[in-house]
């Protein structure tokens, strides 16, 4: 009997046309059904009328019987604020089954070996010629209106950098677990995809930062096939690397077949190949660092990912420290605004002189990138109102310079506080990456085991039991407590996990972390497998050492424990 072959998966792509109302969404649903129901629909941005993104997403989720993945175009932010639109969209995705937003930094599987990532991107002025066009669309977005040409360009550069950093993490996570990666974009990542555009149009219509990240990923993971899709006035294909091809699609619906992938193999006994275990089943996978030519900062581009000039960041931090934090979140008792500013200036100098700004996270992205993302990038509106950017950045800098100040207040979060202190001491860039992700409007960060950690509180209101715990530590610790027990709800106000029993009754399960939850958190934030050590093992190692046995390779609690 012949073996049954897996059927090809079908993905429908919708490019570059707004869905103005419910009838337009219904017409799209009929077109999809007529072409043969796909396994998923992917929207390449620009599908929402101005100010109608959330209602449009609700209509799509209700009218279509397949999962919907989407990225956002600049036009999808029209009539609102970037941070508000992103926060509302994240909330819609989390509460609506079937909606997926790769721009949150997620990796969606599309069958064995294949994954989907994406980001809408921005025309970031890195290509073409910047003439500061009077773009009516940009003037409708709160953060971009009424800006001088130079201020607008720097804002667009930062938005391009932000898109590249989010996409870079997702590309790396997808590539270590899959061998074919589909990338949803809106803005073209390469000039070659806009052959008829003027230099001015290229500056506003190409996201150079995303193009560099795609090229870097293709070189970093040569065994992975990357295929990207963006919108365009005409169909154009560009292949900048053997394992990277990018298609620009004109407006309309484009059915796409995703044939099954041949399994990857490794040499086995007697030279016989054996199938590789699917990487997505592994708890933790080490991401190879990118060491590629052309990553140095360009002289005319101060905001190029991934190597911003640390001196410029130091100057920005000193500027933030020049004024006291205007924050509803109170300073610790006995700390004056002047003393806080003086401590912050000392901490900035300490980070600079120690060279900590050059530290890198597990994937090779610099601490200065993530600290810059928190200082300059999109911030959750609720955090801006209840804590403020100046206070968040300042407290993170203080914690990095002096990890001993990190504390749990009067909360039962001692285990996650230990992890926070250890990250600040041993992996400061990774701590910055996690905090920067949690503080974004989307409120989540992709961890190194392929899962996401979510911000569990939006508005941080101080209470007596917070004591001297800083708001940035609270942000991390509450999210970590929630992540460690995925089946329970951690509530900071009651400092307890709550579970629902088989009878549907909610019960207080207490606070703190058990060993398995602690291990889950460690694997997520470090990307490595951990084991438990005991004093007994150290005693056994000492006994063998006295007998002349080399025990240097054995784990010791006094040397290796967290």
Buried (B, 14 or more C-beta within 10 A) or exposed (E): EEEEEEEEBBBBBBBBBBBEBEEBBBEBBEBBEEEEEBBBBBBBBBBBBBBBBBBBBBBBBEBBEBBBBBBBBBBBBBBBBBBBBBBBBBBBBBEBEBBBBBBBBBBBBBBBBBBBBBBBBBBBBBBBEBBBBEBEBBEBBBBBEEBEEEEBBBBBBBBBBBBBBBBBBBBBBBBBBBBBBBBBBBBBBBBBBBEEBEEBBBBBBBBBBBBBBBBBBBBBBEEBBBBBBBBBBEEBEBEBEEBBBBBBBBBEBBEBEBEBBEEBEEEEEEEEEEEEEBBBEEBBBEBEBBEEEEBEBEEEBEBBBBBBBBEBBBEBBBEBBEEBBEBBBEBBEEEEEEEBBEBBBEBBBBBBEEEBBEBBBBBBBBBBBBBBBBBBBBBBBBBBEBBBBBBBBBBBBBBBBBBEBBBBBBBBBEBBBBBBBBBBEEBBBBBBBBBBBBBBBBBBBBBBBBBBBBBBBBEBEBEEBBBBBBBBBBBBBBBBBBBBBEEBBBBBEEBBBBBEEEEEEEEEBEBBBEEEBBBBBBBBBBBBEBEEBEEEBBEEBEEEEEEEEEBEEBBBBEEEEB
